[in-house]
Amino acid sequence: MSGFSINRRWFGRALAGAGAAALSACDRLNQSKPVKRVVYSAEGLTRRVQRLILSPGQLAPEYQPSDISPLFRPNGSIGVDDDGYRALAAGGFEDFKLEVGGLVERPLSLSLADLRARQTRTQITRHDCVEGWSCIAKWKGALLGPLLQEAGLKPAAKFIVFYCADLIDPAVGAQYYESIGLSDAFHPQTLLAYEMNDQPLPTAHGAPLRLRVERQLGYKQAKYVMRIAAVESLAPIRGGKGGYWEDSTGYEWYAGI
C-alpha cells in the first residue's frame, strides 16, 4: 500500500472526527455566532478536501436486490396537507408538471410521462439519515444532468434549487426546499426518482418525485419536488443557507458522505 493511500485514510478519519467535534461543540454552545463561523468554515474545508480526494464522477456504493431493506423508514414529512397536491394525487399525478426554470435558456414543463421518456437510471443505494439510521432501496428516475442540459443552463447558474409541496412548518407557511451545486447536479447517480422498489413512489417517500443525490445525507434528498430553479446565489432564498434544515437548525449545506 502506498504512503499516499495511508495518508489519505488517516486524513479522512481525522477530518471526520474534526467535523463531529465541531458539530458537538455547536450544540453545547447553543449556536453561538463565533462557533457557527468556525463550523461553516470547516464545512467549506470538508467540501473542498472531499472533492480533491474523490473524482467528480465517483459513484456511491450500489447493492444487490437481496440487500434491499424490508422496511424503509420515511424521513421528514410523510404527506402533504394541501388541496392542490391532494387533487394531483387523486388523479395519479397525471396532471402533474415539473417546472424547470431560473437561469436557463429553455424553461421546461414536464409531466411524469415526459420524465419517463427522458434518460433514466435505476440504482440500489443506501440512504443515510442524519439521525443515524440507514436503509437500502431501489430507485428509478430521470437523470438530472441531461434535464439541465436540455433546459440550457446560463453561464451565471451555480446552484440548483428544489422547491417542494410539503409544509414543514405550517405555522409560518414554510415549504421544504433544498439545493445542490452543479457538480452534484451532473453526477451520474443524481436523479429525480418516480419509482421505489419497482413501484410508483409512495406518498410517504415523496410522490410524485424525490431527489436522489446519493453522495449526501438523507435531508438533501428532497421529497414532493414540484419546481426546480437554477440560480447564481443561495443568499436571497429564505434564510440564505440553501435548505430548510440548513436555515432552521444549522445543518451543513454540503452533507457529503
Backbone bond lengths (Angstrom), bond angles and torsions (degrees), N, CA, C in turn:
res aa  C-N    CA-C-N  psi(-1)  N-CA   C-N-CA  omega(-1)  CA-C   N-CA-C  phi
1 M - - - 1.473 - - 1.522 108.78 -
2 S 1.305 117.24 134.35 1.450 120.96 -176.19 1.520 110.63 -74.85
3 G 1.359 115.80 159.28 1.458 121.45 174.99 1.507 111.80 -59.86
4 F 1.335 116.53 -34.92 1.472 119.90 -179.92 1.515 110.67 -62.10
5 S 1.366 117.69 -43.22 1.457 120.53 -179.36 1.519 110.71 -63.24
6 I 1.353 117.00 -42.87 1.459 120.12 179.13 1.514 110.32 -62.13
7 N 1.326 117.28 -47.09 1.455 120.61 -178.70 1.523 111.33 -63.38
8 R 1.311 116.46 -38.93 1.459 120.17 -178.72 1.521 110.06 -63.54
9 R 1.350 117.34 -43.80 1.458 119.59 179.58 1.527 110.80 -65.96
10 W 1.342 116.72 -42.58 1.465 119.55 178.77 1.516 110.41 -62.10
11 F 1.329 116.51 -42.88 1.467 119.42 -178.90 1.523 111.39 -65.92
12 G 1.353 116.91 -38.45 1.461 119.64 177.88 1.515 111.83 -62.00
13 R 1.372 116.34 -42.78 1.466 118.89 178.88 1.512 110.96 -66.15
14 A 1.331 116.72 -41.67 1.459 120.03 -179.94 1.511 111.25 -64.32
15 L 1.320 116.31 -41.40 1.467 120.57 -179.43 1.519 110.75 -65.65
16 A 1.344 117.09 -41.75 1.463 120.24 178.35 1.521 110.60 -62.75
17 G 1.347 117.08 -41.40 1.451 120.49 178.49 1.513 112.48 -64.64
18 A 1.324 115.61 -39.81 1.462 119.37 178.49 1.513 110.99 -64.72
19 G 1.347 116.04 -40.57 1.463 118.89 179.50 1.508 111.19 -64.66
20 A 1.352 118.70 -41.87 1.462 121.61 179.53 1.518 110.48 -64.78
21 A 1.334 116.99 -40.31 1.455 120.26 178.78 1.513 111.37 -63.58
22 A 1.329 115.75 -40.89 1.462 119.07 -179.67 1.522 110.88 -63.83
23 L 1.348 117.18 -41.96 1.459 120.06 179.87 1.515 111.11 -67.02
24 S 1.345 117.64 -39.04 1.451 120.77 177.75 1.524 110.43 -62.99
25 A 1.331 116.22 -43.27 1.462 119.77 178.90 1.510 111.26 -62.76
26 C 1.336 115.66 -36.99 1.461 119.92 179.50 1.524 110.50 -60.76
27 D 1.362 116.64 -41.88 1.459 119.64 178.35 1.520 111.16 -65.46
28 R 1.320 117.02 -45.08 1.462 119.97 -175.94 1.517 111.70 -65.22
29 L 1.313 116.53 -33.76 1.463 119.50 -176.84 1.521 112.76 -92.92
30 N 1.354 115.44 12.01 1.473 120.23 172.19 1.517 112.89 56.20
31 Q 1.332 115.88 46.33 1.465 120.78 171.38 1.534 112.90 63.24
32 S 1.334 117.53 35.03 1.472 119.13 178.74 1.517 109.90 -62.62
33 K 1.331 117.30 145.95 1.463 121.57 -174.61 1.529 112.81 -61.34
34 P 1.360 120.02 -43.36 1.478 118.24 178.74 1.518 112.48 -60.10
35 V 1.353 116.71 -42.16 1.462 119.55 -179.01 1.516 110.36 -67.79
36 K 1.345 117.87 -39.76 1.456 120.45 178.86 1.525 110.92 -61.18
37 R 1.336 116.90 -37.08 1.473 118.49 178.00 1.518 110.64 -64.04
38 V 1.337 116.62 -38.96 1.466 120.31 178.59 1.521 110.65 -64.61
39 V 1.348 116.12 -45.17 1.462 119.98 -179.12 1.519 111.33 -61.91
40 Y 1.346 117.13 -44.33 1.458 119.71 -179.33 1.525 110.93 -64.41
41 S 1.323 117.83 -36.84 1.464 119.20 178.45 1.523 110.14 -69.81
42 A 1.351 117.25 -36.24 1.466 120.37 177.23 1.519 110.64 -65.43
43 E 1.337 117.30 -36.29 1.459 120.62 177.43 1.516 110.87 -59.98
44 G 1.334 116.30 -43.29 1.456 119.67 178.46 1.513 111.44 -62.65
45 L 1.337 116.86 -39.87 1.464 120.66 177.72 1.519 110.57 -64.24
46 T 1.353 116.71 -44.84 1.466 120.43 178.42 1.516 111.01 -56.86
47 R 1.331 115.93 -45.25 1.458 120.43 -178.31 1.524 110.77 -63.06
48 R 1.321 117.04 -44.36 1.469 119.77 -178.39 1.518 111.38 -66.51
49 V 1.345 116.74 -42.23 1.463 119.90 -178.19 1.526 110.55 -67.79
50 Q 1.347 117.30 -41.54 1.454 119.70 179.13 1.519 110.85 -60.37
51 R 1.323 116.48 -39.92 1.464 119.02 -178.58 1.516 111.92 -73.96
52 L 1.338 117.60 -21.97 1.454 119.91 172.99 1.530 110.23 -73.51
53 I 1.345 116.41 -39.71 1.458 121.10 -176.73 1.523 111.23 -75.62
54 L 1.359 116.61 -42.85 1.457 121.15 -176.94 1.515 110.77 -96.07
55 S 1.317 115.97 139.47 1.453 118.65 174.31 1.524 108.41 -71.78
56 P 1.348 118.82 151.84 1.467 121.04 -176.45 1.522 113.87 -56.38
57 G 1.332 117.23 -31.71 1.449 119.59 -177.26 1.519 114.50 -99.71
58 Q 1.337 117.86 7.79 1.461 119.53 -177.49 1.519 109.87 -62.27
59 L 1.322 116.60 134.94 1.451 121.76 -173.49 1.521 111.95 -88.96
60 A 1.331 115.26 147.08 1.454 120.80 167.07 1.527 107.96 -68.89
61 P 1.328 118.52 154.32 1.469 120.26 179.70 1.526 111.45 -58.55
62 E 1.334 115.71 141.23 1.453 121.47 174.47 1.522 108.75 -118.38
63 Y 1.332 115.96 154.41 1.447 122.15 -168.31 1.527 111.58 -123.77
64 Q 1.331 115.02 176.60 1.454 122.49 -179.76 1.541 109.41 -94.65
65 P 1.341 117.23 157.31 1.477 119.42 177.19 1.525 113.18 -52.78
66 S 1.328 117.02 -32.99 1.472 120.28 -179.65 1.528 112.33 -67.62
67 D 1.332 117.12 -15.94 1.463 121.17 -179.34 1.530 113.01 -87.67
68 I 1.330 117.67 -9.44 1.465 120.41 -175.87 1.529 110.21 -61.28
69 S 1.320 116.30 132.73 1.463 121.76 -177.81 1.524 110.80 -66.74
70 P 1.339 118.05 134.83 1.470 120.18 178.76 1.524 112.20 -64.41
71 L 1.320 116.46 -28.99 1.465 121.67 176.53 1.518 108.24 -133.30
72 F 1.327 116.67 121.26 1.462 121.79 178.72 1.525 107.69 -104.81
73 R 1.314 116.64 112.67 1.457 121.11 -177.83 1.533 110.25 -67.61
74 P 1.322 118.82 130.26 1.470 119.41 173.72 1.521 110.22 -75.94
75 N 1.321 116.33 139.22 1.457 120.22 177.61 1.527 109.64 -105.40
76 G 1.326 116.51 150.36 1.461 120.48 178.38 1.516 111.67 67.57
77 S 1.334 116.27 -140.92 1.465 121.47 -179.41 1.526 110.57 -65.10
78 I 1.347 115.87 148.56 1.459 119.78 174.76 1.531 110.66 -116.80
79 G 1.318 116.59 8.93 1.456 121.39 177.89 1.515 110.04 -172.13
80 V 1.328 115.77 174.00 1.463 121.46 -178.06 1.528 108.66 -126.89
81 D 1.316 116.08 120.08 1.463 121.92 179.58 1.524 109.17 -91.63
82 D 1.323 115.75 76.66 1.464 121.45 -176.76 1.524 108.61 -152.20
83 D 1.330 117.00 129.51 1.463 121.00 -176.90 1.525 112.49 -62.03
84 G 1.333 116.28 -39.48 1.459 119.92 179.20 1.512 111.72 -62.83
85 Y 1.341 116.43 -43.19 1.459 120.06 178.45 1.527 110.53 -65.22
86 R 1.330 116.61 -43.44 1.467 119.20 -179.87 1.529 111.39 -60.79
87 A 1.325 116.50 -37.25 1.471 120.00 178.19 1.522 110.50 -64.81
88 L 1.342 116.98 -42.00 1.462 120.10 177.23 1.525 111.07 -62.38
89 A 1.331 115.86 -44.44 1.468 120.01 -179.05 1.521 111.15 -63.72
90 A 1.334 116.64 -39.65 1.464 120.47 -179.51 1.519 111.45 -62.80
91 G 1.318 117.52 -29.47 1.457 122.10 178.10 1.504 113.76 -93.35
92 G 1.353 116.71 15.31 1.455 120.01 179.51 1.515 112.97 67.17
93 F 1.326 116.00 22.62 1.466 124.14 179.35 1.527 112.87 61.34
94 E 1.325 116.28 23.25 1.468 119.06 177.94 1.528 111.94 -65.15
95 D 1.330 117.54 -28.09 1.466 121.14 179.71 1.524 113.02 -94.43
96 F 1.332 116.16 3.29 1.471 119.85 -179.82 1.526 110.47 -67.46
97 K 1.324 115.59 140.83 1.464 122.25 173.47 1.525 109.22 -133.87
98 L 1.319 116.28 125.10 1.458 121.06 172.24 1.517 108.11 -85.69
99 E 1.319 115.96 122.25 1.458 120.73 178.17 1.525 109.57 -94.93
100 V 1.322 116.39 128.52 1.470 122.97 177.71 1.522 107.05 -118.78
101 G 1.335 116.35 114.05 1.462 119.16 -174.89 1.509 112.13 -148.29
102 G 1.332 115.24 -147.66 1.455 119.73 -173.99 1.518 110.60 82.45
103 L 1.321 116.09 -135.67 1.462 121.39 -177.05 1.534 110.69 -82.36
104 V 1.340 114.50 69.01 1.468 120.43 177.67 1.529 109.07 -131.88
105 E 1.299 115.81 154.33 1.466 121.36 179.53 1.526 112.10 -79.29
106 R 1.349 115.94 -31.90 1.463 120.19 -173.65 1.538 109.60 -134.00
107 P 1.327 118.26 86.25 1.467 120.19 179.77 1.530 111.27 -54.48
108 L 1.329 115.44 144.35 1.459 121.57 -177.00 1.524 110.67 -117.34
109 S 1.318 115.92 150.19 1.454 122.81 171.46 1.519 105.89 -135.13
110 L 1.333 116.94 106.50 1.463 121.55 -166.48 1.519 111.48 -120.81
111 S 1.331 115.90 128.99 1.461 121.65 173.35 1.526 108.75 -79.35
112 L 1.341 115.94 171.65 1.455 118.86 175.02 1.528 110.98 -62.68
113 A 1.329 116.50 -35.69 1.469 119.46 176.51 1.520 110.46 -63.26
114 D 1.326 117.01 -40.14 1.469 120.70 176.96 1.525 110.58 -61.56
115 L 1.325 116.35 -43.20 1.462 120.49 -178.24 1.525 110.93 -66.52
116 R 1.323 116.41 -37.68 1.472 119.24 177.74 1.522 111.65 -66.62
117 A 1.328 116.70 -24.98 1.461 120.66 179.74 1.525 112.26 -83.93
118 R 1.341 117.07 -11.42 1.460 120.32 178.05 1.527 109.87 -84.19
119 Q 1.334 115.52 178.59 1.462 120.72 -179.42 1.523 109.96 -64.13
120 T 1.321 117.13 125.59 1.457 121.42 -174.43 1.525 111.52 -118.21
121 R 1.309 114.34 169.32 1.460 120.86 176.13 1.531 108.23 -148.84
122 T 1.325 115.70 143.54 1.458 122.44 173.55 1.520 108.14 -117.77
123 Q 1.335 116.72 133.57 1.466 120.06 -176.50 1.526 109.61 -150.73
124 I 1.315 115.96 146.66 1.463 122.59 174.91 1.517 106.68 -110.01
125 T 1.318 115.99 113.06 1.459 120.83 -172.16 1.527 110.71 -135.81
126 R 1.308 114.99 166.44 1.463 121.41 -179.89 1.524 110.76 -99.31
127 H 1.306 115.54 131.97 1.462 123.52 177.53 1.531 106.90 -97.34
128 D 1.322 117.19 118.89 1.462 121.95 179.79 1.524 109.71 -107.96
129 C 1.330 116.08 116.37 1.459 121.14 -178.51 1.524 109.99 -87.67
130 V 1.326 116.07 146.87 1.461 121.20 177.26 1.523 110.76 -63.00
131 E 1.345 118.19 -20.34 1.461 122.37 178.79 1.521 112.34 -76.30
132 G 1.338 117.38 -10.38 1.457 120.22 173.88 1.513 115.78 109.99
133 W 1.343 118.81 -1.09 1.452 119.76 178.45 1.530 110.85 -104.51
134 S 1.326 115.65 160.61 1.464 122.16 -179.78 1.517 110.12 -137.78
135 C 1.340 116.48 148.89 1.455 122.81 174.73 1.524 108.46 -143.29
136 I 1.323 115.58 156.22 1.460 121.34 179.80 1.520 108.82 -116.49
137 A 1.337 116.07 134.45 1.462 121.12 178.96 1.519 110.04 -145.52
138 K 1.319 113.98 163.83 1.465 121.74 176.16 1.522 108.63 -101.29
139 W 1.321 116.05 128.84 1.460 121.82 -177.17 1.526 109.97 -121.84
140 K 1.323 115.85 142.38 1.466 121.38 171.55 1.520 108.06 -132.48
141 G 1.328 115.32 137.08 1.455 118.45 179.82 1.513 112.35 -172.89
142 A 1.312 114.54 -179.33 1.466 121.31 179.20 1.520 109.97 -82.15
143 L 1.314 116.10 131.40 1.459 120.05 176.68 1.520 109.77 -63.90
144 L 1.336 116.04 133.49 1.462 120.00 -176.03 1.527 111.88 -71.62
145 G 1.322 117.62 -41.52 1.459 120.72 -176.15 1.517 113.86 -54.28
146 P 1.346 118.86 -52.29 1.459 119.62 178.52 1.528 113.60 -60.32
147 L 1.337 118.17 -32.91 1.465 120.26 176.85 1.524 110.81 -64.36
148 L 1.327 116.06 -40.66 1.462 120.00 179.14 1.531 110.55 -68.50
149 Q 1.323 115.67 -36.50 1.462 118.43 175.74 1.518 110.75 -64.41
150 E 1.320 117.20 -39.04 1.456 121.48 178.16 1.533 110.86 -62.89
151 A 1.320 115.93 -40.18 1.465 120.27 179.04 1.521 111.50 -73.13
152 G 1.324 117.70 -27.24 1.460 121.71 178.66 1.518 112.92 77.75
153 L 1.328 117.02 84.69 1.453 120.30 179.39 1.526 111.37 -63.45
154 K 1.316 115.65 136.73 1.461 119.80 174.24 1.528 108.93 -77.78
155 P 1.349 117.32 156.93 1.462 120.08 -175.72 1.526 114.23 -57.12
156 A 1.322 118.03 -28.98 1.466 120.58 -176.84 1.516 113.03 -76.47
157 A 1.334 118.32 -14.13 1.462 121.34 -176.15 1.527 111.04 -66.95
158 K 1.347 115.86 129.14 1.462 121.11 -179.96 1.521 113.38 -127.33
159 F 1.327 116.65 -21.53 1.459 121.26 -177.73 1.524 110.02 -136.23
160 I 1.342 115.10 155.21 1.459 121.36 174.69 1.525 107.44 -116.91
161 V 1.330 116.03 124.53 1.464 122.02 -176.86 1.529 109.04 -108.53
162 F 1.338 116.24 136.94 1.456 123.06 -178.88 1.524 108.85 -113.28
163 Y 1.324 115.95 118.65 1.462 121.81 179.93 1.529 108.18 -102.42
164 C 1.330 116.12 132.42 1.457 121.85 -169.13 1.521 111.92 -117.84
165 A 1.329 116.09 164.97 1.460 121.38 -175.73 1.520 113.12 -84.25
166 D 1.340 118.45 -23.30 1.461 119.85 -171.46 1.523 112.72 -81.34
167 L 1.336 114.42 137.50 1.464 122.13 174.60 1.521 108.03 -89.29
168 I 1.340 116.33 108.46 1.460 120.01 179.41 1.529 109.93 -73.48
169 D 1.315 116.82 -37.96 1.461 121.79 -179.78 1.520 108.78 -127.43
170 P 1.343 117.92 86.24 1.466 120.59 -176.92 1.521 113.64 -57.95
171 A 1.340 117.05 -26.92 1.458 120.37 -177.36 1.522 111.94 -61.13
172 V 1.321 116.14 -31.88 1.468 119.63 -179.30 1.530 111.52 -116.49
173 G 1.338 116.64 4.29 1.458 119.83 178.60 1.507 114.14 68.47
174 A 1.347 116.99 32.43 1.466 120.99 -176.59 1.519 110.78 -87.83
175 Q 1.317 116.72 108.08 1.453 120.75 176.77 1.527 110.52 -84.48
176 Y 1.323 114.36 148.76 1.456 119.37 -178.47 1.525 110.28 -67.53
177 Y 1.304 115.45 143.19 1.457 120.65 171.90 1.517 107.98 -150.45
178 E 1.304 116.17 158.41 1.464 122.58 175.76 1.511 108.87 -147.56
179 S 1.314 116.19 171.16 1.463 120.98 179.97 1.513 110.06 -152.94
180 I 1.320 115.20 153.86 1.466 121.95 176.01 1.523 108.40 -139.61
181 G 1.330 115.71 161.76 1.453 121.17 175.82 1.525 111.08 -81.98
182 L 1.324 115.45 170.75 1.462 119.63 -176.15 1.523 112.62 -66.31
183 S 1.338 117.80 -32.73 1.469 118.47 -179.38 1.515 111.01 -62.97
184 D 1.341 117.53 -36.65 1.460 120.40 176.81 1.522 111.20 -78.81
185 A 1.322 117.51 -33.83 1.470 120.40 178.95 1.528 111.34 -61.26
186 F 1.337 116.56 -35.54 1.462 120.72 -178.25 1.528 112.85 -97.43
187 H 1.329 117.64 8.36 1.462 120.57 177.61 1.533 108.99 -65.69
188 P 1.320 118.71 141.71 1.470 121.32 -174.09 1.524 114.94 -65.93
189 Q 1.357 118.43 -10.58 1.459 119.94 176.96 1.531 112.67 -105.44
190 T 1.320 118.40 1.38 1.459 120.37 -178.20 1.519 109.33 -85.54
191 L 1.315 115.50 118.80 1.460 119.50 -176.44 1.523 111.64 -142.52
192 L 1.323 114.53 164.69 1.457 123.00 172.26 1.521 106.11 -100.79
193 A 1.333 115.48 102.40 1.461 120.86 -171.32 1.519 111.31 -82.28
194 Y 1.341 115.98 132.48 1.458 121.92 174.02 1.526 111.65 -119.32
195 E 1.348 116.98 -2.68 1.456 121.65 174.42 1.516 109.91 -131.39
196 M 1.330 114.69 145.87 1.462 122.23 175.67 1.513 108.00 -134.80
197 N 1.316 116.23 122.72 1.464 121.60 -179.65 1.537 111.57 53.54
198 D 1.334 115.36 45.47 1.467 123.97 175.19 1.526 113.96 66.60
199 Q 1.328 117.00 18.12 1.456 121.95 176.86 1.531 108.76 -128.26
200 P 1.348 117.75 156.02 1.468 118.61 174.21 1.524 110.06 -53.18
201 L 1.296 116.00 141.82 1.462 121.25 -176.93 1.533 110.31 -54.58
202 P 1.347 118.49 123.75 1.461 120.28 -179.88 1.537 111.57 -68.93
203 T 1.324 115.15 157.04 1.464 119.79 179.10 1.520 111.45 -57.91
204 A 1.316 118.17 -44.55 1.467 120.93 -177.71 1.520 112.58 -62.45
205 H 1.325 116.85 -20.53 1.466 120.99 -179.20 1.525 112.72 -106.98
206 G 1.356 117.08 12.20 1.456 118.37 168.05 1.500 118.28 111.45
207 A 1.336 118.76 16.97 1.469 120.34 -179.36 1.532 111.12 -51.79
208 P 1.324 117.32 140.97 1.469 127.18 8.80 1.531 113.99 -90.96
209 L 1.336 117.25 -15.47 1.468 120.68 -176.83 1.518 110.64 -140.12
210 R 1.321 115.74 139.63 1.460 119.51 168.97 1.523 108.68 -134.89
211 L 1.294 114.66 147.63 1.457 121.33 176.51 1.518 109.62 -74.97
212 R 1.327 116.25 137.81 1.459 121.60 168.14 1.515 107.44 -121.90
213 V 1.312 114.92 111.09 1.461 121.91 176.62 1.525 105.15 -122.93
214 E 1.320 115.53 90.13 1.451 122.60 -157.69 1.523 116.01 -69.54
215 R 1.311 118.00 -13.84 1.462 118.57 179.87 1.530 111.72 -96.79
216 Q 1.343 116.51 17.41 1.458 119.73 177.27 1.525 110.43 -131.65
217 L 1.333 115.91 165.18 1.459 122.25 -176.82 1.532 112.41 -68.38
218 G 1.329 114.75 167.56 1.451 121.56 -171.58 1.511 116.34 -58.86
219 Y 1.336 118.33 -35.39 1.464 117.74 -177.17 1.525 112.91 -68.31
220 K 1.318 117.48 -13.21 1.467 120.45 174.96 1.533 111.89 -81.01
221 Q 1.341 116.99 -13.61 1.468 121.06 -176.32 1.536 109.30 -84.94
222 A 1.307 117.36 71.74 1.467 122.85 -173.14 1.524 112.02 -54.23
223 K 1.347 115.81 134.66 1.460 122.35 178.08 1.527 110.42 -103.39
224 Y 1.353 115.32 166.05 1.471 121.91 176.94 1.535 111.62 53.93
225 V 1.333 116.86 41.66 1.470 120.55 -176.18 1.533 109.80 -68.77
226 M 1.327 115.35 126.23 1.466 121.84 -178.31 1.529 112.11 -114.54
227 R 1.317 115.98 -29.98 1.471 119.43 -174.14 1.523 109.19 -148.71
228 I 1.330 115.65 144.46 1.462 122.78 176.75 1.522 108.25 -124.76
229 A 1.324 115.88 137.28 1.461 119.87 177.90 1.526 110.21 -134.27
230 A 1.322 116.11 133.46 1.462 121.68 171.94 1.524 107.87 -87.34
231 V 1.330 117.18 130.19 1.468 121.04 -176.58 1.524 110.05 -133.91
232 E 1.315 114.65 162.53 1.464 120.59 177.45 1.518 111.55 -87.77
233 S 1.336 117.29 -33.76 1.462 121.97 -176.09 1.520 109.78 -142.11
234 L 1.341 115.83 148.06 1.457 121.49 175.74 1.521 112.12 -90.63
235 A 1.308 117.28 -13.70 1.462 121.61 -173.44 1.529 114.32 -56.28
236 P 1.355 120.72 -39.79 1.462 119.37 -177.24 1.530 114.49 -79.17
237 I 1.327 118.28 -3.43 1.465 121.47 -173.77 1.523 109.94 -95.94
238 R 1.307 116.26 119.70 1.468 122.88 178.02 1.535 110.00 47.65
239 G 1.350 116.01 -122.00 1.461 119.07 -178.34 1.511 114.45 -82.56
240 G 1.330 117.34 -1.22 1.458 120.75 174.49 1.510 116.05 84.47
241 K 1.338 118.46 3.16 1.462 120.43 -177.68 1.533 112.88 -100.09
242 G 1.345 117.39 -4.23 1.456 119.31 172.84 1.505 117.00 98.12
243 G 1.343 118.75 4.39 1.456 120.21 179.01 1.513 110.78 -175.74
244 Y 1.343 115.91 161.86 1.467 119.68 -177.53 1.521 111.29 -59.94
245 W 1.347 117.24 -51.78 1.462 119.49 -177.69 1.519 111.81 -70.61
246 E 1.306 117.02 -32.83 1.462 119.67 176.74 1.533 110.49 -62.64
247 D 1.330 116.20 -41.52 1.463 120.53 179.28 1.523 112.28 -69.34
248 S 1.339 116.35 -41.81 1.465 119.62 -169.06 1.518 114.73 -91.48
249 T 1.333 117.90 -26.20 1.467 119.57 -175.61 1.523 114.14 -125.26
250 G 1.312 117.05 -10.21 1.460 118.80 -177.19 1.511 114.05 86.88
251 Y 1.347 118.53 11.78 1.463 119.31 173.89 1.531 109.24 -55.67
252 E 1.315 115.00 150.94 1.454 119.78 179.27 1.529 111.26 -66.30
253 W 1.333 116.48 140.84 1.461 119.36 174.91 1.517 110.17 -68.97
254 Y 1.334 117.08 -43.01 1.460 120.11 178.28 1.524 107.77 -96.23
255 A 1.334 116.09 104.46 1.471 121.24 -173.63 1.510 110.61 -105.31
256 G 1.322 116.89 48.89 1.460 121.84 -175.35 1.510 113.93 -63.61
257 I 1.347 116.19 144.89 1.454 122.55 176.49 1.525 109.03 -129.85
